[in-house]
Amino acid sequence: MSEVQPDAGPDDEGSFTRELDRLGRTLPLPDEAAQLAALERQLHLTKPTGALGRLEDLSVWLAGVQGRCPPSPITRPRVVVFAGDHGVARSGVSAYPPEVTAQMVRNFVAGGAGVNVLARLVGASVRVVDMSVDADLSDLPGVSDHKVRRSTGDISVGPAMTREEAEQSVRAGMAIADEEVDAGADLLVAGDMGIGNTTSAATLVALLTDAEVATVVGRGTGIDDRAWMRKCAAVRDATRRGRTRLADMVDVLAEVAGPDIAAISGFLLQAAARRTPVLLDGVVVGSAALVAHRLGYRSRQWWLAGHRSTEPAHTRALERLDLEPLVDFGLRLGEGTGALVALPVLQAAAATLAEMATFDEAGVSDREETPGPSA
């Protein structure tokens, strides 16, 4: 467990920041001995060295984050979809009305969304968390246990939420990570749902990578040119305000993000603290990963990029995090779907390292040493 107690109440502004700084400095690294053992085992499997390409690198990573070689099969992957409405959606930056967020939460619970289909396919389970949906979802058991508020402020004209709400949201994400790890999850996926959330995500990416606004604003739900221009203006104005907050990531989240993205940031940070691997999804999760990385640079060692979204801000975030996506299929749905499409690749990496025979075990001749020059 981390030194930060996720269920603690808000304190003075500097207290929580200091706690996060302390956590960030003490994050663990993957097990180096297990990684070295995995590299050594790869040399003796019945194949030419390097013949499995990136699967070999992934198997070494997985051995490190699990702390064992060969790595165990991934049998209890867990997706947590963080849902929240964004006030900027009412400024015409999305092709869908804000009401869709609550409707999709009900679809998740009923098992009818894309994330549900893919989760069933790869043996994952799905949890949906209402952080700031602009609706009463109390009839859905457990969904709104961590709810902070209904929707956010419109970031094109003012803050997304208060500093206190940002702290509450980060703590909620940390608590959720603890709940899932304690329940036995061996790999976590953060997903997102929220009309308008790619506007907040693009703002975070612009701020944390110092990118020009127009280079990180994408089409989101499929907006037309006029909506794209409105979205650029919203990101531009939010970014100007956010630049004055860069000394404190919680202040940044309060100004331009929302409870959903803040919770994902805490979730990713706490997963690293709990030595639990994470498959990242698309642009919204990528923006939260930038925040978590600022809070604790070692956290990145516990994450893999599942896929590359078509949103330009996602590519920028992956470049800053130095993460290469496992797949690039032109996905932009969110929910955790891209990470789930990539999960079988990671499962294949684990299986090949664990189950392939060595040359000695199979009675297969290893490669001959190249003779050196004669004396």
Residue, then its C-alpha position, 0 to 999 in steps of 0.5 A: m500500500s502507498e503512504v497516501q490514504p485514499d479515503a482521507g479527507p481533503d486537507d490544505e492544498g499543499s498537504f496532498t501535493r506533498e503526499l503525492d510527491r512522496l509517493g512518486r519518489t518511492l514508486p517501485l521498479p519492476d524486478e530486474a532479476a526476473q527480467l534478466a532471467a527472462l532474457e536468459r531463458q529467451l536465449h535457450l528456447t527452440k527458436p533463433t534468437g530474436a525470432l519472436g520479435r517484440l513478443e520477446d521484449l514484452s515477455v521480459w517486461l511482463a516477467g519484471v512487473q510480475g517479479r517472476c520468470p517465466p511469467s504467469p498467465i494473465t487470468r484476471p484482467r480487469v477493466v474499469v471505465f471511468a465515466g463523467d460529463h464535461g461542461v464544454a460539451r454544451s459549447g458545440v465541441s461534440a457530435y453527440p449530446p451530453e445525455v449519451t454519457a448516462q445512456m452509455v453507462r447503462n449500456f455498460v452495466a447491461g453488457g451491450a457496449g464495445v468494451n463488454v464484447l471485447a472483455r468477454l472475448v479475452g476473459a476480462s471483467v468490466r466495472v463502470v464508475d460514475m465520477s461525474v455523470d450529469a444524471d442520477l444513476s443511483d439505481l445502478p448498484g455500486v456505480s456511483d459510490h465515488k461520484v464527485r459531482r454532476s458534470t464539470g464546469d465549461i473549461s472554455v470559460g472557467p475551471a472544470m472543478t474545485r481543488e477539493e473535488a480534484e483531490q477527492s477524484v485522485r483519491a477515488g482513483m487510488a482507492i479503486a486501484d487498491e480495491e481491484v488489486d486486493a480483489g485479485a486483478d493481475l492486470l488493469v485497464a482504465g477506460d473512459m466514457g464522457i461526451g466532451n472528454t477529448t477536449s479536456a484530454a487535448t488540453l492536458v496534452a497541449l499543456l504537458t507536452d508544450a504542443e500547439v493547440a491545432t496539432v493535438v485537437g482531433r475530431g473526437t466523436g466525428i465532428d465537422d469543421r465548425a465544431w473542430m474550430r470551436k473545440c480548438a478555441a476551447v482548448r486554446d482558452a483552457t490551455r492559457r489558464g492551465r499554464t499558470r497552474l503547471a507547478d501543481m498537477v492537482d491544480v491543473l486537473a482542477e482547472v482543465a480536466g474533470p473528476d473522471i480524468a483525475a481519477i484515472s491519474g490516481f488509478l494509474l499512479q496507485a497501480a504502479a505503487r501496488r506493482t500491478p501492470v496496466l494496459l493503457d487505452g486511448v487519448v483520454v487515458g493517455s492524458a491522465a498517464l501524462v499527469a501520473h507520470r509527472l507525479g511519479y516518473r517510475s510509474r511508466q515502467w508499469w504501463l504498456a500502450g495498448h494501441r494508438s488512437t486516431e486522435p493526434a493528442h494520443t500520438r503526442a502523449l505516447e511520444r512524451l511517455d516513450l511508449e510504443p503501442l502494441v496495435d494501431f488499428g485506427l480505433r477511437l472508441g475509448e472505453g478500454t477497447g483498444a487495450l483489450v484488442a491488444l491484450p492477446v498480444l501480451q498473453a501470447a508473449a507470456a505463453t511463449l516464454a513460459e511454455m516453449a521448450t528449451f533446446d535441451e528439453a526438446g532434444v533440438s540442436d542449438r546454433e553452432e558457435t561461429p569459429g574464430p580466426s585460426a591462430 
